């Protein structure tokens, strides 16, 4: 069966969708977006990142950064793997066929140099940033001095602002792209000993929304994945086995997150599957944010 409409009849689609062209014409569009053809031919192609290149901040260490790099590279992306440690940057870059780069994400000069290299190396293939940086400092109210408070805010918020300020215009010049950050349930809920970290993550969440508004007209999407506890090497060393059992029992899926869970959410937001998604805080927490303490008594 041939289609009377100007789009292919392929894959699982067995009939034309006559309302779509009318909608596009009434909205003033004269052509068809390439992503629409991609979705018709094979929806799974929209998850591929072939021909695109991304900068991953906080790429090393075997946790979220490592998993994110492997997920993006597995989808066909070229990567610049950035870490403060040359050893960590080189290790993950070697594992995924990426380019290692040593930089401090809270240093403006380092970030300017980083994105200048990314622009030179990748050219118009430079399609976005995945920012994993954001380690928590555990401390009670008043226990951190002014320098430590500033450091926590730098690690969680200020570096994300730097990445957006520097990379955002570059992506806009190339017709668009994506900036994907890591938020936290600590920025949506209240926890003891995480006040400064929680404040900084809440600010990051709002920054994502505001940046999405400002950069959207230039085709740059800004989103964040919001995990709860994730079994990264650092947290596995920090928390005992009984703590992980309590965490698993406190969410509807009854298990803890592993880095790959978060990496897959990142991949979704980076890919064309999320091509109409911006300003979103995507919870990847196993439903932890939904759990009411003591709710099991109602079962």
C-alpha positions, 0 to 999 in steps of 0.5 A: 500500500502506498501512502498518499502523504509525504512520509514513509510507510515503514516498520509497524505503521500500516496506515497513514496519519492524515491529521498530522500534516494538517496540524503541521500546516496549520501551525505554519510548518512547511516541512517535516522534522527529521525526528518524525521520519525517524520515529515512523521508520523505527522508534528505537533509532531515536535512542541512538546517538551516532554521529554526536559527541558529548562532554561528560563531567565527573566521568571517572570513579566507577560510579554514575560517571562511569555508567553514563559514559558506557551508556552513551558510548553504547548508543554510538556517541563519541565522548570527552571524559572529564575528571579531576584525576588523570588516572580516572579520566584515562581509565574510563576514556580507554574503556569507552573509546573516548578522549580523556580530559583533566579539569576542575569543573568549578574552575572557570578557566578550566571549563573554558579550556575544556569546551574550547577543546571540545568545540575544536575536536568535535566541531558541529558534532558537539551535541551536549553535556552530561554533568555528574559532579555533585558529591555531598558533604555530610554535616550538621547545621553549623558544622561547616565553616564558610569555606566548606559551605562555599565549596559544597555550593560550588560542587553542586550548583556553581559548576553546573552554572559554568557548564551552562554559561560556556557550553550553552551558547556553543550548542545554540550556535550548532542548532541545539543540544542537551544539558543533563544534570544530576539532581537529588531527592535531597533537594526535594525532601529534608534529611539530617546532616544534608542541609547545605547539600539539600539547599544546593540541590534544590537550587540546581533543580530550579536552575534547570527549570530556568535554564530550560526557559532561557535556552529552549528557543535556541534548541537547547534542552536542559533536564536533570535526573533525580536519584535517591540512594545509588549503590556507587562504590563511594556509598557502598563503602560508606553505608553498612549492609543493614542500611542498604536493606532499609533503603530497599525496603523503603521504596515500592520497587523493593531494591536499591538503585545501581549506577546503570539505572541512572545511566539509562535515565540519562540516556533517555533525556539525552536522546531524541526519545526526549526530543520534546522534553525540557525543564524536567526533573526525572525521578529515578528513585524506585518510587522512594519519593512516593513512600510514606513512612509506615505505609506498610501497615496499610497492606 
